[in-house]
Amino acid sequence: MILFKKKCNYCKEKIEKGDEVWMEVKIPEFINKVRCVFCCMEHANLYVQNIKGTPSRNSCPYCRS
């Protein structure tokens, strides 16, 4: 029994167990990559394309890479 369903990081729709796509993405505010869940590979690729050019909110030298 699952109490909470995962939500896609791109469209925020609930994902059924077994249908999720896991991908490690670089978020500008963090040094390391973060493992995120998506409903399909297309949304994972769109998320990577959209977040890649987003400037960080601070002037941390690690966020610029």
PDB file of N, CA, C, O and CB in Angstrom:
ATOM      1  N   MET A   1       0.843  -1.183   0.000  1.00  0.00           N
ATOM      2  CA  MET A   1       0.000   0.000   0.000  1.00  0.00           C
ATOM      3  C   MET A   1       0.890   1.249   0.000  1.00  0.00           C
ATOM      4  O   MET A   1       1.797   1.373   0.823  1.00  0.00           O
ATOM      5  CB  MET A   1      -0.960  -0.003   1.226  1.00  0.00           C
ATOM      6  N   ILE A   2       0.623   2.162  -0.924  1.00  0.00           N
ATOM      7  CA  ILE A   2       1.384   3.402  -1.023  1.00  0.00           C
ATOM      8  C   ILE A   2       0.544   4.538  -0.450  1.00  0.00           C
ATOM      9  O   ILE A   2      -0.588   4.763  -0.877  1.00  0.00           O
ATOM     10  CB  ILE A   2       1.791   3.698  -2.499  1.00  0.00           C
ATOM     11  N   LEU A   3       1.110   5.246   0.518  1.00  0.00           N
ATOM     12  CA  LEU A   3       0.387   6.367   1.104  1.00  0.00           C
ATOM     13  C   LEU A   3       0.497   7.620   0.254  1.00  0.00           C
ATOM     14  O   LEU A   3      -0.473   8.364   0.109  1.00  0.00           O
ATOM     15  CB  LEU A   3       0.899   6.646   2.497  1.00  0.00           C
ATOM     16  N   PHE A   4       1.674   7.856  -0.309  1.00  0.00           N
ATOM     17  CA  PHE A   4       1.894   9.058  -1.103  1.00  0.00           C
ATOM     18  C   PHE A   4       2.429   8.675  -2.472  1.00  0.00           C
ATOM     19  O   PHE A   4       3.358   7.875  -2.579  1.00  0.00           O
ATOM     20  CB  PHE A   4       2.867  10.020  -0.389  1.00  0.00           C
ATOM     21  N   LYS A   5       1.846   9.244  -3.518  1.00  0.00           N
ATOM     22  CA  LYS A   5       2.345   9.012  -4.864  1.00  0.00           C
ATOM     23  C   LYS A   5       3.383  10.075  -5.187  1.00  0.00           C
ATOM     24  O   LYS A   5       3.313  11.201  -4.694  1.00  0.00           O
ATOM     25  CB  LYS A   5       1.190   9.025  -5.904  1.00  0.00           C
ATOM     26  N   LYS A   6       4.344   9.703  -6.019  1.00  0.00           N
ATOM     27  CA  LYS A   6       5.357  10.653  -6.453  1.00  0.00           C
ATOM     28  C   LYS A   6       4.740  11.587  -7.486  1.00  0.00           C
ATOM     29  O   LYS A   6       3.803  11.217  -8.193  1.00  0.00           O
ATOM     30  CB  LYS A   6       6.602   9.921  -7.033  1.00  0.00           C
ATOM     31  N   LYS A   7       5.282  12.814  -7.568  1.00  0.00           N
ATOM     32  CA  LYS A   7       4.830  13.782  -8.558  1.00  0.00           C
ATOM     33  C   LYS A   7       5.977  14.117  -9.490  1.00  0.00           C
ATOM     34  O   LYS A   7       7.130  14.194  -9.066  1.00  0.00           O
ATOM     35  CB  LYS A   7       4.286  15.059  -7.882  1.00  0.00           C
ATOM     36  N   CYS A   8       5.660  14.315 -10.752  1.00  0.00           N
ATOM     37  CA  CYS A   8       6.642  14.699 -11.760  1.00  0.00           C
ATOM     38  C   CYS A   8       7.188  16.082 -11.414  1.00  0.00           C
ATOM     39  O   CYS A   8       6.418  16.992 -11.106  1.00  0.00           O
ATOM     40  CB  CYS A   8       6.015  14.688 -13.189  1.00  0.00           C
ATOM     41  N   ASN A   9       8.503  16.245 -11.461  1.00  0.00           N
ATOM     42  CA  ASN A   9       9.114  17.542 -11.159  1.00  0.00           C
ATOM     43  C   ASN A   9       8.833  18.579 -12.226  1.00  0.00           C
ATOM     44  O   ASN A   9       9.014  19.772 -11.980  1.00  0.00           O
ATOM     45  CB  ASN A   9      10.602  17.388 -10.991  1.00  0.00           C
ATOM     46  N   TYR A  10       8.394  18.159 -13.411  1.00  0.00           N
ATOM     47  CA  TYR A  10       8.146  19.101 -14.494  1.00  0.00           C
ATOM     48  C   TYR A  10       6.665  19.518 -14.554  1.00  0.00           C
ATOM     49  O   TYR A  10       6.363  20.711 -14.549  1.00  0.00           O
ATOM     50  CB  TYR A  10       8.576  18.485 -15.830  1.00  0.00           C
ATOM     51  N   CYS A  11       5.756  18.559 -14.609  1.00  0.00           N
ATOM     52  CA  CYS A  11       4.335  18.895 -14.766  1.00  0.00           C
ATOM     53  C   CYS A  11       3.535  18.761 -13.475  1.00  0.00           C
ATOM     54  O   CYS A  11       2.369  19.156 -13.439  1.00  0.00           O
ATOM     55  CB  CYS A  11       3.719  18.015 -15.821  1.00  0.00           C
ATOM     56  N   LYS A  12       4.126  18.215 -12.416  1.00  0.00           N
ATOM     57  CA  LYS A  12       3.510  18.052 -11.098  1.00  0.00           C
ATOM     58  C   LYS A  12       2.331  17.072 -11.080  1.00  0.00           C
ATOM     59  O   LYS A  12       1.529  17.091 -10.146  1.00  0.00           O
ATOM     60  CB  LYS A  12       3.046  19.388 -10.599  1.00  0.00           C
ATOM     61  N   GLU A  13       2.220  16.220 -12.101  1.00  0.00           N
ATOM     62  CA  GLU A  13       1.177  15.191 -12.125  1.00  0.00           C
ATOM     63  C   GLU A  13       1.621  13.994 -11.290  1.00  0.00           C
ATOM     64  O   GLU A  13       2.813  13.697 -11.214  1.00  0.00           O
ATOM     65  CB  GLU A  13       0.861  14.753 -13.584  1.00  0.00           C
ATOM     66  N   LYS A  14       0.671  13.310 -10.668  1.00  0.00           N
ATOM     67  CA  LYS A  14       0.991  12.121  -9.878  1.00  0.00           C
ATOM     68  C   LYS A  14       1.394  10.982 -10.807  1.00  0.00           C
ATOM     69  O   LYS A  14       0.855  10.833 -11.904  1.00  0.00           O
ATOM     70  CB  LYS A  14      -0.214  11.702  -8.993  1.00  0.00           C
ATOM     71  N   ILE A  15       2.364  10.171 -10.341  1.00  0.00           N
ATOM     72  CA  ILE A  15       2.923   9.092 -11.151  1.00  0.00           C
ATOM     73  C   ILE A  15       2.607   7.759 -10.477  1.00  0.00           C
ATOM     74  O   ILE A  15       2.778   7.605  -9.267  1.00  0.00           O
ATOM     75  CB  ILE A  15       4.466   9.270 -11.343  1.00  0.00           C
ATOM     76  N   GLU A  16       2.146   6.801 -11.277  1.00  0.00           N
ATOM     77  CA  GLU A  16       1.891   5.456 -10.772  1.00  0.00           C
ATOM     78  C   GLU A  16       3.214   4.747 -10.503  1.00  0.00           C
ATOM     79  O   GLU A  16       4.209   5.002 -11.181  1.00  0.00           O
ATOM     80  CB  GLU A  16       1.033   4.646 -11.773  1.00  0.00           C
ATOM     81  N   LYS A  17       3.223   3.861  -9.518  1.00  0.00           N
ATOM     82  CA  LYS A  17       4.432   3.120  -9.176  1.00  0.00           C
ATOM     83  C   LYS A  17       4.852   2.255 -10.354  1.00  0.00           C
ATOM     84  O   LYS A  17       4.038   1.535 -10.933  1.00  0.00           O
ATOM     85  CB  LYS A  17       4.211   2.253  -7.918  1.00  0.00           C
ATOM     86  N   GLY A  18       6.129   2.336 -10.700  1.00  0.00           N
ATOM     87  CA  GLY A  18       6.670   1.566 -11.814  1.00  0.00           C
ATOM     88  C   GLY A  18       6.730   2.351 -13.104  1.00  0.00           C
ATOM     89  O   GLY A  18       7.453   1.960 -14.021  1.00  0.00           O
ATOM     90  N   ASP A  19       5.989   3.454 -13.209  1.00  0.00           N
ATOM     91  CA  ASP A  19       5.980   4.266 -14.422  1.00  0.00           C
ATOM     92  C   ASP A  19       6.935   5.453 -14.336  1.00  0.00           C
ATOM     93  O   ASP A  19       7.089   6.194 -15.306  1.00  0.00           O
ATOM     94  CB  ASP A  19       4.579   4.760 -14.699  1.00  0.00           C
ATOM     95  N   GLU A  20       7.572   5.636 -13.191  1.00  0.00           N
ATOM     96  CA  GLU A  20       8.418   6.820 -13.019  1.00  0.00           C
ATOM     97  C   GLU A  20       9.749   6.682 -13.751  1.00  0.00           C
ATOM     98  O   GLU A  20      10.243   5.576 -13.972  1.00  0.00           O
ATOM     99  CB  GLU A  20       8.670   7.073 -11.539  1.00  0.00           C
ATOM    100  N   VAL A  21      10.322   7.838 -14.127  1.00  0.00           N
ATOM    101  CA  VAL A  21      11.630   7.911 -14.769  1.00  0.00           C
ATOM    102  C   VAL A  21      12.537   8.713 -13.838  1.00  0.00           C
ATOM    103  O   VAL A  21      12.258   9.878 -13.553  1.00  0.00           O
ATOM    104  CB  VAL A  21      11.543   8.569 -16.211  1.00  0.00           C
ATOM    105  N   TRP A  22      13.611   8.101 -13.366  1.00  0.00           N
ATOM    106  CA  TRP A  22      14.553   8.778 -12.469  1.00  0.00           C
ATOM    107  C   TRP A  22      15.705   9.327 -13.292  1.00  0.00           C
ATOM    108  O   TRP A  22      16.196   8.668 -14.208  1.00  0.00           O
ATOM    109  CB  TRP A  22      15.078   7.811 -11.362  1.00  0.00           C
ATOM    110  N   MET A  23      16.138  10.548 -12.957  1.00  0.00           N
ATOM    111  CA  MET A  23      17.248  11.166 -13.670  1.00  0.00           C
ATOM    112  C   MET A  23      17.993  12.093 -12.723  1.00  0.00           C
ATOM    113  O   MET A  23      17.378  12.804 -11.928  1.00  0.00           O
ATOM    114  CB  MET A  23      16.750  11.938 -14.918  1.00  0.00           C
ATOM    115  N   GLU A  24      19.319  12.084 -12.810  1.00  0.00           N
ATOM    116  CA  GLU A  24      20.119  13.001 -12.007  1.00  0.00           C
ATOM    117  C   GLU A  24      20.284  14.296 -12.786  1.00  0.00           C
ATOM    118  O   GLU A  24      20.788  14.288 -13.909  1.00  0.00           O
ATOM    119  CB  GLU A  24      21.506  12.382 -11.646  1.00  0.00           C
ATOM    120  N   VAL A  25      19.856  15.421 -12.188  1.00  0.00           N
ATOM    121  CA  VAL A  25      19.916  16.715 -12.860  1.00  0.00           C
ATOM    122  C   VAL A  25      20.729  17.696 -12.035  1.00  0.00           C
ATOM    123  O   VAL A  25      20.789  17.592 -10.810  1.00  0.00           O
ATOM    124  CB  VAL A  25      18.503  17.267 -13.109  1.00  0.00           C
ATOM    125  N   LYS A  26      21.349  18.640 -12.709  1.00  0.00           N
ATOM    126  CA  LYS A  26      22.133  19.689 -12.051  1.00  0.00           C
ATOM    127  C   LYS A  26      21.213  20.870 -11.809  1.00  0.00           C
ATOM    128  O   LYS A  26      20.659  21.437 -12.751  1.00  0.00           O
ATOM    129  CB  LYS A  26      23.381  20.109 -12.911  1.00  0.00           C
ATOM    130  N   ILE A  27      21.050  21.238 -10.554  1.00  0.00           N
ATOM    131  CA  ILE A  27      20.255  22.395 -10.173  1.00  0.00           C
ATOM    132  C   ILE A  27      21.226  23.510  -9.826  1.00  0.00           C
ATOM    133  O   ILE A  27      22.164  23.283  -9.061  1.00  0.00           O
ATOM    134  CB  ILE A  27      19.291  22.073  -8.973  1.00  0.00           C
ATOM    135  N   PRO A  28      21.028  24.727 -10.373  1.00  0.00           N
ATOM    136  CA  PRO A  28      22.013  25.806 -10.192  1.00  0.00           C
ATOM    137  C   PRO A  28      22.366  26.124  -8.741  1.00  0.00           C
ATOM    138  O   PRO A  28      23.494  26.542  -8.476  1.00  0.00           O
ATOM    139  CB  PRO A  28      21.503  27.042 -10.834  1.00  0.00           C
ATOM    140  N   GLU A  29      21.462  25.946  -7.807  1.00  0.00           N
ATOM    141  CA  GLU A  29      21.740  26.303  -6.414  1.00  0.00           C
ATOM    142  C   GLU A  29      22.577  25.263  -5.673  1.00  0.00           C
ATOM    143  O   GLU A  29      23.065  25.545  -4.579  1.00  0.00           O
ATOM    144  CB  GLU A  29      20.447  26.509  -5.682  1.00  0.00           C
ATOM    145  N   PHE A  30      22.754  24.068  -6.237  1.00  0.00           N
ATOM    146  CA  PHE A  30      23.471  22.997  -5.556  1.00  0.00           C
ATOM    147  C   PHE A  30      24.760  22.645  -6.287  1.00  0.00           C
ATOM    148  O   PHE A  30      24.860  22.826  -7.500  1.00  0.00           O
ATOM    149  CB  PHE A  30      22.585  21.763  -5.432  1.00  0.00           C
ATOM    150  N   ILE A  31      25.737  22.146  -5.553  1.00  0.00           N
ATOM    151  CA  ILE A  31      27.019  21.758  -6.141  1.00  0.00           C
ATOM    152  C   ILE A  31      26.871  20.432  -6.884  1.00  0.00           C
ATOM    153  O   ILE A  31      27.315  20.311  -8.026  1.00  0.00           O
ATOM    154  CB  ILE A  31      28.113  21.649  -5.050  1.00  0.00           C
ATOM    155  N   ASN A  32      26.260  19.448  -6.254  1.00  0.00           N
ATOM    156  CA  ASN A  32      26.123  18.114  -6.831  1.00  0.00           C
ATOM    157  C   ASN A  32      24.819  17.973  -7.600  1.00  0.00           C
ATOM    158  O   ASN A  32      23.930  18.819  -7.512  1.00  0.00           O
ATOM    159  CB  ASN A  32      26.201  17.056  -5.741  1.00  0.00           C
ATOM    160  N   LYS A  33      24.726  16.887  -8.354  1.00  0.00           N
ATOM    161  CA  LYS A  33      23.480  16.591  -9.058  1.00  0.00           C
ATOM    162  C   LYS A  33      22.468  16.017  -8.077  1.00  0.00           C
ATOM    163  O   LYS A  33      22.827  15.382  -7.086  1.00  0.00           O
ATOM    164  CB  LYS A  33      23.724  15.605 -10.229  1.00  0.00           C
ATOM    165  N   VAL A  34      21.185  16.257  -8.378  1.00  0.00           N
ATOM    166  CA  VAL A  34      20.096  15.799  -7.525  1.00  0.00           C
ATOM    167  C   VAL A  34      19.269  14.789  -8.312  1.00  0.00           C
ATOM    168  O   VAL A  34      19.004  14.994  -9.496  1.00  0.00           O
ATOM    169  CB  VAL A  34      19.212  16.995  -7.037  1.00  0.00           C
ATOM    170  N   ARG A  35      18.864  13.710  -7.668  1.00  0.00           N
ATOM    171  CA  ARG A  35      18.060  12.680  -8.320  1.00  0.00           C
ATOM    172  C   ARG A  35      16.590  13.092  -8.268  1.00  0.00           C
ATOM    173  O   ARG A  35      16.024  13.252  -7.186  1.00  0.00           O
ATOM    174  CB  ARG A  35      18.273  11.289  -7.643  1.00  0.00           C
ATOM    175  N   CYS A  36      15.971  13.263  -9.443  1.00  0.00           N
ATOM    176  CA  CYS A  36      14.586  13.707  -9.537  1.00  0.00           C
ATOM    177  C   CYS A  36      13.756  12.668 -10.276  1.00  0.00           C
ATOM    178  O   CYS A  36      14.286  11.847 -11.025  1.00  0.00           O
ATOM    179  CB  CYS A  36      14.497  15.071 -10.243  1.00  0.00           C
ATOM    180  N   VAL A  37      12.448  12.715 -10.054  1.00  0.00           N
ATOM    181  CA  VAL A  37      11.523  11.772 -10.689  1.00  0.00           C
ATOM    182  C   VAL A  37      10.658  12.530 -11.697  1.00  0.00           C
ATOM    183  O   VAL A  37      10.240  13.662 -11.457  1.00  0.00           O
ATOM    184  CB  VAL A  37      10.631  11.051  -9.621  1.00  0.00           C
ATOM    185  N   PHE A  38      10.399  11.868 -12.841  1.00  0.00           N
ATOM    186  CA  PHE A  38       9.580  12.444 -13.902  1.00  0.00           C
ATOM    187  C   PHE A  38       8.600  11.398 -14.404  1.00  0.00           C
ATOM    188  O   PHE A  38       8.801  10.201 -14.200  1.00  0.00           O
ATOM    189  CB  PHE A  38      10.460  12.969 -15.062  1.00  0.00           C
ATOM    190  N   CYS A  39       7.532  11.855 -15.064  1.00  0.00           N
ATOM    191  CA  CYS A  39       6.520  10.924 -15.569  1.00  0.00           C
ATOM    192  C   CYS A  39       6.923  10.297 -16.904  1.00  0.00           C
ATOM    193  O   CYS A  39       6.455   9.209 -17.239  1.00  0.00           O
ATOM    194  CB  CYS A  39       5.188  11.641 -15.722  1.00  0.00           C
ATOM    195  N   CYS A  40       7.791  10.978 -17.672  1.00  0.00           N
ATOM    196  CA  CYS A  40       8.269  10.429 -18.939  1.00  0.00           C
ATOM    197  C   CYS A  40       9.634  11.025 -19.262  1.00  0.00           C
ATOM    198  O   CYS A  40      10.047  12.020 -18.666  1.00  0.00           O
ATOM    199  CB  CYS A  40       7.259  10.713 -20.085  1.00  0.00           C
ATOM    200  N   MET A  41      10.325  10.408 -20.208  1.00  0.00           N
ATOM    201  CA  MET A  41      11.661  10.873 -20.573  1.00  0.00           C
ATOM    202  C   MET A  41      11.609  12.242 -21.234  1.00  0.00           C
ATOM    203  O   MET A  41      12.547  13.028 -21.098  1.00  0.00           O
ATOM    204  CB  MET A  41      12.337   9.872 -21.503  1.00  0.00           C
ATOM    205  N   GLU A  42      10.529  12.538 -21.946  1.00  0.00           N
ATOM    206  CA  GLU A  42      10.370  13.845 -22.591  1.00  0.00           C
ATOM    207  C   GLU A  42      10.355  14.973 -21.555  1.00  0.00           C
ATOM    208  O   GLU A  42      10.978  16.014 -21.762  1.00  0.00           O
ATOM    209  CB  GLU A  42       9.074  13.876 -23.425  1.00  0.00           C
ATOM    210  N   HIS A  43       9.649  14.766 -20.446  1.00  0.00           N
ATOM    211  CA  HIS A  43       9.608  15.774 -19.384  1.00  0.00           C
ATOM    212  C   HIS A  43      10.956  15.909 -18.698  1.00  0.00           C
ATOM    213  O   HIS A  43      11.331  17.005 -18.280  1.00  0.00           O
ATOM    214  CB  HIS A  43       8.537  15.423 -18.358  1.00  0.00           C
ATOM    215  N   ALA A  44      11.681  14.820 -18.577  1.00  0.00           N
ATOM    216  CA  ALA A  44      13.021  14.875 -17.983  1.00  0.00           C
ATOM    217  C   ALA A  44      13.951  15.720 -18.853  1.00  0.00           C
ATOM    218  O   ALA A  44      14.701  16.549 -18.337  1.00  0.00           O
ATOM    219  CB  ALA A  44      13.599  13.449 -17.805  1.00  0.00           C
ATOM    220  N   ASN A  45      13.904  15.513 -20.166  1.00  0.00           N
ATOM    221  CA  ASN A  45      14.742  16.292 -21.076  1.00  0.00           C
ATOM    222  C   ASN A  45      14.343  17.763 -21.100  1.00  0.00           C
ATOM    223  O   ASN A  45      15.212  18.634 -21.144  1.00  0.00           O
ATOM    224  CB  ASN A  45      14.665  15.717 -22.480  1.00  0.00           C
ATOM    225  N   LEU A  46      13.046  18.055 -21.071  1.00  0.00           N
ATOM    226  CA  LEU A  46      12.578  19.441 -21.028  1.00  0.00           C
ATOM    227  C   LEU A  46      13.020  20.123 -19.736  1.00  0.00           C
ATOM    228  O   LEU A  46      13.391  21.297 -19.746  1.00  0.00           O
ATOM    229  CB  LEU A  46      11.047  19.495 -21.159  1.00  0.00           C
ATOM    230  N   TYR A  47      12.979  19.395 -18.634  1.00  0.00           N
ATOM    231  CA  TYR A  47      13.403  19.945 -17.344  1.00  0.00           C
ATOM    232  C   TYR A  47      14.891  20.305 -17.385  1.00  0.00           C
ATOM    233  O   TYR A  47      15.291  21.369 -16.911  1.00  0.00           O
ATOM    234  CB  TYR A  47      13.124  18.934 -16.200  1.00  0.00           C
ATOM    235  N   VAL A  48      15.697  19.423 -17.948  1.00  0.00           N
ATOM    236  CA  VAL A  48      17.141  19.671 -18.045  1.00  0.00           C
ATOM    237  C   VAL A  48      17.411  20.882 -18.932  1.00  0.00           C
ATOM    238  O   VAL A  48      18.257  21.711 -18.597  1.00  0.00           O
ATOM    239  CB  VAL A  48      17.875  18.425 -18.600  1.00  0.00           C
ATOM    240  N   GLN A  49      16.712  20.997 -20.048  1.00  0.00           N
ATOM    241  CA  GLN A  49      16.908  22.127 -20.958  1.00  0.00           C
ATOM    242  C   GLN A  49      16.493  23.441 -20.314  1.00  0.00           C
ATOM    243  O   GLN A  49      17.174  24.451 -20.491  1.00  0.00           O
ATOM    244  CB  GLN A  49      16.124  21.911 -22.247  1.00  0.00           C
ATOM    245  N   ASN A  50      15.405  23.450 -19.582  1.00  0.00           N
ATOM    246  CA  ASN A  50      14.892  24.683 -18.974  1.00  0.00           C
ATOM    247  C   ASN A  50      15.688  25.111 -17.753  1.00  0.00           C
ATOM    248  O   ASN A  50      15.883  26.308 -17.544  1.00  0.00           O
ATOM    249  CB  ASN A  50      13.445  24.505 -18.590  1.00  0.00           C
ATOM    250  N   ILE A  51      16.150  24.175 -16.945  1.00  0.00           N
ATOM    251  CA  ILE A  51      16.864  24.520 -15.710  1.00  0.00           C
ATOM    252  C   ILE A  51      18.323  24.861 -16.006  1.00  0.00           C
ATOM    253  O   ILE A  51      18.953  25.571 -15.221  1.00  0.00           O
ATOM    254  CB  ILE A  51      16.786  23.358 -14.699  1.00  0.00           C
ATOM    255  N   LYS A  52      18.869  24.376 -17.111  1.00  0.00           N
ATOM    256  CA  LYS A  52      20.283  24.564 -17.430  1.00  0.00           C
ATOM    257  C   LYS A  52      20.648  26.036 -17.581  1.00  0.00           C
ATOM    258  O   LYS A  52      21.717  26.450 -17.131  1.00  0.00           O
ATOM    259  CB  LYS A  52      20.632  23.819 -18.703  1.00  0.00           C
ATOM    260  N   GLY A  53      19.780  26.839 -18.207  1.00  0.00           N
ATOM    261  CA  GLY A  53      20.076  28.239 -18.433  1.00  0.00           C
ATOM    262  C   GLY A  53      19.581  29.160 -17.339  1.00  0.00           C
ATOM    263  O   GLY A  53      19.722  30.378 -17.453  1.00  0.00           O
ATOM    264  N   THR A  54      19.008  28.617 -16.290  1.00  0.00           N
ATOM    265  CA  THR A  54      18.470  29.438 -15.211  1.00  0.00           C
ATOM    266  C   THR A  54      19.604  29.954 -14.337  1.00  0.00           C
ATOM    267  O   THR A  54      20.370  29.157 -13.795  1.00  0.00           O
ATOM    268  CB  THR A  54      17.458  28.638 -14.367  1.00  0.00           C
ATOM    269  N   PRO A  55      19.728  31.275 -14.187  1.00  0.00           N
ATOM    270  CA  PRO A  55      20.785  31.802 -13.317  1.00  0.00           C
ATOM    271  C   PRO A  55      20.470  31.524 -11.848  1.00  0.00           C
ATOM    272  O   PRO A  55      19.309  31.481 -11.443  1.00  0.00           O
ATOM    273  CB  PRO A  55      20.964  33.316 -13.542  1.00  0.00           C
ATOM    274  N   SER A  56      21.510  31.341 -11.077  1.00  0.00           N
ATOM    275  CA  SER A  56      21.308  31.094  -9.659  1.00  0.00           C
ATOM    276  C   SER A  56      20.921  32.388  -8.960  1.00  0.00           C
ATOM    277  O   SER A  56      21.170  33.477  -9.479  1.00  0.00           O
ATOM    278  CB  SER A  56      22.573  30.490  -9.023  1.00  0.00           C
ATOM    279  N   ARG A  57      20.317  32.273  -7.792  1.00  0.00           N
ATOM    280  CA  ARG A  57      19.845  33.444  -7.056  1.00  0.00           C
ATOM    281  C   ARG A  57      20.957  34.112  -6.262  1.00  0.00           C
ATOM    282  O   ARG A  57      20.774  35.216  -5.748  1.00  0.00           O
ATOM    283  CB  ARG A  57      18.720  33.051  -6.126  1.00  0.00           C
ATOM    284  N   ASN A  58      22.091  33.463  -6.157  1.00  0.00           N
ATOM    285  CA  ASN A  58      23.199  34.055  -5.403  1.00  0.00           C
ATOM    286  C   ASN A  58      24.456  34.053  -6.267  1.00  0.00           C
ATOM    287  O   ASN A  58      24.418  33.609  -7.415  1.00  0.00           O
ATOM    288  CB  ASN A  58      23.446  33.283  -4.072  1.00  0.00           C
ATOM    289  N   SER A  59      25.526  34.527  -5.746  1.00  0.00           N
ATOM    290  CA  SER A  59      26.750  34.605  -6.529  1.00  0.00           C
ATOM    291  C   SER A  59      27.745  33.518  -6.156  1.00  0.00           C
ATOM    292  O   SER A  59      28.954  33.752  -6.164  1.00  0.00           O
ATOM    293  CB  SER A  59      27.386  35.958  -6.355  1.00  0.00           C
ATOM    294  N   CYS A  60      27.257  32.359  -5.835  1.00  0.00           N
ATOM    295  CA  CYS A  60      28.106  31.222  -5.463  1.00  0.00           C
ATOM    296  C   CYS A  60      28.902  30.764  -6.680  1.00  0.00           C
ATOM    297  O   CYS A  60      28.310  30.542  -7.736  1.00  0.00           O
ATOM    298  CB  CYS A  60      27.252  30.049  -4.894  1.00  0.00           C
ATOM    299  N   PRO A  61      30.231  30.613  -6.573  1.00  0.00           N
ATOM    300  CA  PRO A  61      31.028  30.184  -7.737  1.00  0.00           C
ATOM    301  C   PRO A  61      30.721  28.767  -8.187  1.00  0.00           C
ATOM    302  O   PRO A  61      30.958  28.437  -9.349  1.00  0.00           O
ATOM    303  CB  PRO A  61      32.497  30.288  -7.420  1.00  0.00           C
ATOM    304  N   TYR A  62      30.198  27.912  -7.304  1.00  0.00           N
ATOM    305  CA  TYR A  62      29.869  26.532  -7.685  1.00  0.00           C
ATOM    306  C   TYR A  62      28.619  26.470  -8.537  1.00  0.00           C
ATOM    307  O   TYR A  62      28.470  25.553  -9.345  1.00  0.00           O
ATOM    308  CB  TYR A  62      29.687  25.667  -6.447  1.00  0.00           C
ATOM    309  N   CYS A  63      27.706  27.437  -8.373  1.00  0.00           N
ATOM    310  CA  CYS A  63      26.437  27.424  -9.099  1.00  0.00           C
ATOM    311  C   CYS A  63      26.605  27.817 -10.557  1.00  0.00           C
ATOM    312  O   CYS A  63      25.716  27.554 -11.367  1.00  0.00           O
ATOM    313  CB  CYS A  63      25.448  28.354  -8.433  1.00  0.00           C
ATOM    314  N   ARG A  64      27.692  28.424 -10.902  1.00  0.00           N
ATOM    315  CA  ARG A  64      27.894  28.892 -12.279  1.00  0.00           C
ATOM    316  C   ARG A  64      28.363  27.800 -13.211  1.00  0.00           C
ATOM    317  O   ARG A  64      28.342  27.991 -14.427  1.00  0.00           O
ATOM    318  CB  ARG A  64      28.886  30.013 -12.301  1.00  0.00           C
ATOM    319  N   SER A  65      28.783  26.666 -12.691  1.00  0.00           N
ATOM    320  CA  SER A  65      29.289  25.600 -13.542  1.00  0.00           C
ATOM    321  C   SER A  65      28.182  24.789 -14.160  1.00  0.00           C
ATOM    322  O   SER A  65      28.448  23.848 -14.907  1.00  0.00           O
ATOM    323  CB  SER A  65      30.194  24.701 -12.764  1.00  0.00           C
TER     324      SER A  65
END
